[in-house]
């Protein structure tokens, strides 16, 4: 196959981007370009745009948004025939220290069991996918929880970026270190915040953020054991097992259970 060198280089982006690529990454880029050319003719503007996405990193073997279970090729223990939420915590989400610490903090600060469960579940979908994890996470657990729990998880993502002095929530300082002091979230995040801020269930999401951003202590170990009774009371475990009950999110649980399955 003939390759238009100029078109290939243009599909990569700037000269700096090309210099930053390893030889293997360049080889991958050539192959990708050839496949795109074979499938759809010469490189298009869409191809160029794809190579110039803000967060594209040619040196990563998988996209940054790939869920934890899919980012590493490692052996996994088989799931039971009728897996429960606790099975997923033990066999797929472990060590899950952040969400366990978040739930423990909700207990310590006297939150209702509904909020404790929301804190326990708010980030588990990161094992599947990272972008827009609030929305993905709500969809994952929606068939099995009180509507307020999934609503809170859906909107906590946006609320993280907006302080609430009346409820003692400050903008996380480490966001300044990561994003810079002049960082502004995307417009859809702002719109989601405005919607949630004026909703009757606002505190369902705000309480997740209040027990979220302060649950990153490397010296604190928490197990799922203290929360098993709360899960039993507030999570509607299907008798068929998560992934096999034909719910709207069953396919997501099956993907978490079998991330190495090709079909």
Helices and strands as residue ranges (DSSP letters): H 5-12, H 15-20, H 23-40, H 45-51, H 68-71, H 85-88, I 89-93, H 97-108, H 113-121, G 124-127, H 133-141, G 142-144, H 147-159, G 165-167, H 173-179, H 187-197, H 202-210, G 225-227, H 228-234, H 250-257
